[in-house]
Amino acid sequence: MKVIGIISTAALSLLLGIAAPAYGQQEQQDEKKGHPEQQQSKHAQAKPEQQHAQQQQRQDENKQQQHAQQQQRQDENKQQQHAQQQQRKDENKQRAQQQQRHDQDRQQERAGQQQRRDQNNRQERAQQQRGNERAQRTPEQQRIQQSAWQEHRSGRWESEHRTWQQRGGYNGYRIPDDRFRGYFGQDHGFRIYGLPFMVVGGYPRFQYGGYWITAVDPWPEYWGNDWYDNDDVYVVYVDNGYYLYNRRYPSAGIAISISM
């Protein structure tokens, strides 16, 4: 009996020794199974917070990048506007300087032209004065001039004279404008008496202002017999041609031709 009891006790002990480790291993396995679930649960809880932090970080980065780009564009626009304004200022300044130089050149040119006209006028008047002082026509010269002018007198001027348009247009020498303004026109009267004179082709011709003036039209019959000696005359350019007018009889103009 004792032997059986001992055997029974030993068997029970052996069974308990085997069962205990097995139970411990089972608990360890259960703990291992439960731990990943806990970790997964913790990870699942931490994931939305991490995503939110990442999203917030990306948003902040995007905002900073957008702000930097906007600031860069603003700076570039300001620089471009400043450059354009400076360019416009430089262009305006350059145009103002060019206009100023142009005005100065025109003033100098006008002053030079006026000076030349005044000088020419003085020289012309001096020449005329000297010519009049020296002009002592001989009886023969006086007879020739009187004969030439009398032969060129009209019987009925209204029907005998012809304008340059009726003559087919003026084709003689054209006096330069600056020269014309200095010696010709209504403000520049003169007398034919004492001026160089000749007859060419039956037409009386005299010299004035450096040009030969030929009367191609007859002079009106109602003018005085000695108008070419005593009346002031002047030369104008009207209706595409030159005409000689008498201040005493300003209603009629004689067609004349200009030559050097």
C-alpha positions in Angstrom: 0.0 0.0 0.0 2.7 2.4 0.8 4.4 1.6 -2.4 1.1 2.3 -4.3 0.8 5.6 -2.4 4.3 6.6 -3.1 3.8 5.9 -6.7 0.5 7.8 -6.8 2.2 10.8 -5.1 5.1 10.7 -7.5 2.7 10.5 -10.5 0.7 13.4 -9.2 3.8 15.5 -8.7 5.0 14.7 -12.1 1.6 15.7 -13.6 1.6 19.0 -11.7 5.2 19.7 -12.8 4.3 19.1 -16.3 1.0 21.1 -16.1 2.5 24.1 -14.5 5.0 25.0 -17.2 2.4 24.4 -19.8 -0.1 26.7 -18.1 2.7 29.3 -17.8 3.5 29.0 -21.4 -0.2 29.4 -22.2 -0.4 32.6 -20.2 2.7 34.0 -21.9 1.2 33.2 -25.3 -2.0 34.9 -24.2 -0.1 37.9 -23.0 1.8 38.1 -26.3 -1.4 37.9 -28.2 -2.9 40.7 -26.1 0.2 43.0 -26.3 0.1 43.6 -30.1 -3.5 44.4 -29.9 -2.8 47.0 -27.2 0.1 48.4 -29.3 -2.1 48.4 -32.4 -4.9 50.2 -30.4 -2.3 52.8 -29.1 -0.9 53.2 -32.6 -4.4 53.7 -34.0 -5.0 56.4 -31.5 -1.7 58.1 -32.2 -2.1 58.0 -36.0 -4.9 60.8 -36.4 -2.9 63.2 -34.2 0.3 62.6 -36.2 -1.6 63.0 -39.5 -3.1 66.3 -38.2 0.3 67.5 -37.1 1.7 66.6 -40.6 -1.2 68.3 -42.3 -0.7 71.4 -40.2 3.0 71.4 -40.9 2.3 71.1 -44.7 -0.3 73.9 -44.5 2.2 76.1 -42.6 4.9 75.3 -45.2 2.5 76.1 -48.1 1.5 79.4 -46.5 5.1 80.3 -46.0 5.9 79.4 -49.6 2.8 81.3 -50.9 3.7 84.3 -48.8 7.3 84.2 -50.0 6.1 84.0 -53.6 3.7 86.9 -53.2 6.4 89.0 -51.5 8.8 88.1 -54.4 6.2 89.1 -57.0 5.4 92.3 -55.2 9.1 93.1 -55.0 9.5 92.3 -58.7 6.5 94.5 -59.6 7.8 97.3 -57.5 11.2 97.1 -59.2 9.6 96.9 -62.6 7.4 99.9 -61.9 10.3 101.8 -60.6 12.4 100.9 -63.6 9.5 102.0 -66.0 9.0 105.3 -64.1 12.7 106.0 -64.2 12.8 105.1 -67.9 9.8 107.5 -68.6 11.6 110.2 -66.6 14.7 109.7 -68.6 12.8 109.7 -71.9 10.9 112.9 -70.9 14.1 114.5 -69.9 15.8 113.5 -73.1 12.8 114.8 -75.2 12.9 118.1 -73.2 16.6 118.5 -73.9 16.1 117.7 -77.5 13.2 120.2 -77.7 15.3 122.8 -76.0 18.2 122.3 -78.4 15.8 122.4 -81.3 14.3 125.7 -80.0 17.7 127.1 -79.5 18.8 126.1 -83.0 15.6 127.6 -84.5 16.2 130.8 -82.5 19.8 131.0 -83.7 18.7 130.3 -87.2 16.0 132.9 -87.2 18.4 135.4 -85.6 21.0 134.6 -88.3 18.4 135.0 -91.0 17.2 138.3 -89.6 20.8 139.5 -89.3 21.6 138.5 -92.9 18.4 140.2 -94.0 19.2 143.4 -92.1 22.7 143.3 -93.5 21.5 142.8 -97.0 18.9 145.5 -96.6 21.6 147.9 -95.4 23.9 147.0 -98.2 21.1 147.3 -100.8 20.0 150.7 -99.5 23.6 151.8 -99.5 24.0 150.6 -103.0 20.8 152.3 -104.1 21.9 155.5 -102.4 25.3 155.4 -104.0 23.6 154.5 -107.4 21.2 157.4 -107.1 24.0 159.8 -106.1 26.0 158.6 -109.1 23.0 158.4 -111.5 23.3 161.3 -113.8 21.6 160.2 -116.9 22.8 161.7 -120.1 20.2 163.2 -122.4 20.6 160.2 -124.7 20.0 157.7 -121.9 17.0 159.7 -120.8 15.6 159.7 -124.3 16.1 155.9 -124.7 14.3 155.2 -121.4 11.4 157.5 -122.1 11.0 156.1 -125.6 11.1 152.5 -124.3 8.5 153.2 -121.6 6.2 155.2 -123.9 6.3 152.5 -126.5 5.2 150.0 -123.8 2.2 152.1 -122.8 -1.2 150.6 -123.3 -4.0 152.1 -125.2 -6.7 150.2 -123.3 -5.0 148.3 -120.5 -8.1 146.3 -119.4 -8.1 144.5 -122.8 -4.4 144.5 -123.5 -2.8 143.2 -120.3 -2.7 139.4 -119.5 -2.1 137.7 -116.2 0.4 134.9 -115.8 -2.4 132.4 -115.8 -3.5 133.7 -119.1 0.0 133.5 -120.3 0.2 129.8 -119.5 2.0 130.2 -116.1 5.1 131.8 -114.8 8.3 130.1 -115.9 11.0 132.6 -115.0 13.4 132.7 -112.1 12.0 132.3 -108.6 13.5 134.6 -105.9 14.4 132.7 -102.7 11.9 133.4 -99.9 14.4 135.0 -97.5 15.7 137.2 -100.2 12.2 138.1 -101.3 11.2 139.1 -97.8 14.2 141.3 -97.5 13.8 143.3 -100.7 10.3 142.7 -102.1 6.7 143.0 -101.1 4.5 145.9 -100.3 6.8 147.0 -97.4 9.8 147.4 -99.8 9.0 150.2 -102.2 11.5 151.7 -104.6 11.8 154.0 -107.6 13.0 152.9 -111.0 14.8 156.2 -111.6 18.6 155.8 -111.4 18.5 152.0 -111.6 20.5 150.1 -114.3 18.2 150.0 -117.4 18.2 148.4 -120.8 15.8 147.3 -123.5 15.7 143.6 -124.5 13.4 142.4 -127.3 11.5 145.6 -127.1 10.7 145.2 -123.4 12.1 147.6 -120.8 14.3 146.0 -118.2 15.8 147.4 -115.0 17.9 146.0 -112.2 16.8 145.9 -108.5 17.8 143.8 -105.5 20.4 141.9 -107.6 17.8 140.8 -110.2 16.7 142.0 -113.6 13.0 142.9 -113.8 11.4 142.8 -117.3 8.0 144.4 -117.9 6.2 141.9 -120.2 2.8 143.6 -119.7 2.0 147.2 -120.9 1.5 149.7 -118.2 -1.9 151.3 -117.8 -2.6 154.4 -119.9 -3.9 156.4 -116.9 -0.6 156.2 -115.1 1.5 159.4 -115.1 3.9 159.9 -118.1 6.9 159.9 -115.7 5.7 157.3 -113.2 8.9 155.3 -113.6 10.9 158.3 -112.4 8.6 159.7 -109.7 6.3 157.0 -108.3 7.2 154.3 -105.8 6.7 150.8 -107.0 7.0 147.4 -105.4 7.1 143.7 -106.5 4.7 141.0 -105.2 4.2 137.3 -106.0 0.5 136.6 -106.4 -1.6 134.1 -108.5 1.5 132.1 -109.3 3.5 135.0 -110.8 5.4 138.2 -110.2 3.7 141.6 -110.7 4.8 145.2 -110.4 2.5 147.6 -108.6 2.5 151.4 -108.4 1.7 152.9 -105.0 -0.1 155.8 -106.7 -2.3 153.4 -108.7 -2.6 150.3 -106.6 -5.5 148.7 -108.5 -3.4 147.5 -111.4 -0.4 145.1 -111.5 2.0 144.7 -114.4 3.1 141.2 -115.2 6.9 141.0 -114.9 9.6 138.4 -115.3 12.6 137.9 -113.0 16.1 136.9 -114.2 19.6 136.9 -112.8 
